[in-house]
Amino acid sequence: MFLKYFRSNNLSLFFVIPFIIILVWLPSLTSPFDLSNGNLSSGIFGRFFLSFASNYPVLSDIMAMAIIAVNGFLLVELNTRHFFIPGRGLIPALIYSLLSSAVPSLSILTPALTASIFFILFLYRVLGTFRQEGLSYNYFDAGILLSLTSFFYLPAILFYPLLIISLIILRPYVWREWAFAIAGLTVPYIFLFAFFYIGDVDLSLPVNNAKEALQLNGKSIMGPWLLIFLSYMAILILIASGYMFRIIGGLKVHSRKFFIIFLLIFIISILTYLLIPAAGAEIAYFMAIPVTFLISNYFMQCRQKRTNNLLLILFILVVFVLKYI
């Protein structure tokens, strides 16, 4: 059946999923989104991508589509390494790619999309420390990656506490690892301000630009079809969450801890959207990560009933309708 096929390891999925992504992106490739229609927040590096997207809309769309596809398969590989979701199917790639492509205004090479690459690599370094013997240097790398995330998408600074919280959840207390984490967050800023100093740049300029970027109104009015999509996603999240509550006691220790971290990412994403005016729909690239794993966990383990097949089919159809209306 439909669900059985997508949670299998069938080689054809490596062609079917990219084909679905291309079909979803066709409207954006033929009619690129006009950046003048909305405000997109960016960090100090993210402005280059906004300029590139404005000057080369079709090429930036192709790059954005490729990044989303790569992110999806990176999430599959993350589960393959740690096996926190039973099964090694490609459903996470399908779910993430569709979630990140659903909103038409995000069908462009945004700074937040570029930042999401660093954030996923941050998760690779953090989750890789679970039960790692001896002193772990991963948190130094993770801190650097998290800082780089905010350099591209400034509202991502609200994810900084996640680095320390993950230390508490995944590792025994080792003060040097805490020092590595803080140093990792700090080092990119040291290099940045050193560059400003050498270049004789007035530090008030980047500080004021950062303030303006955070105060930018990135919120937009939601159309009826987008509301329908979000309502359907809320239903899927509730179903998958209910299933998670039933099975969480039987999960392995590392799976429970990883899903706690994913829950924190979801909560921080919502807080970022609510607290920072500039955090518009682009926060979906980050929120899509925990939602992807939650829904994928449900579809990978649920019974292959008509209802569950219909849930997955409707999810794909709603995304297509949203993109083609």
Secondary structure, 3 states (H helix, E strand, C coil): CHHHHHCCCCCCHHHHHHHHHHHHHHHHHHCCCCHHHCCCCCCCCHHHHHHHHHHCHHHHHHHHHHHHHHHHHHHHHHHHHHCCCCCCCCHHHHHHHHHHHCCHHHCCCCHHHHHHHHHHHHHHHHHCCCCCCCCCCHHHHHHHHHHHHHHHCHHHHHHHHHHHHHHHHHCCCCHHHHHHHHHHHHHHHHHHHHHHHHCCCCCHHHHHHHHHHHHCCCCCCCCHHHHHHHHHHHHHHHHHHHHHHHHHHHCCHHHHHHHHHHHHHHHHHHHHHHHCCCCCHHHHHHHHHHHHHHHHHHHHHCCCCHHHHHHHHHHHHHHHHHHHC
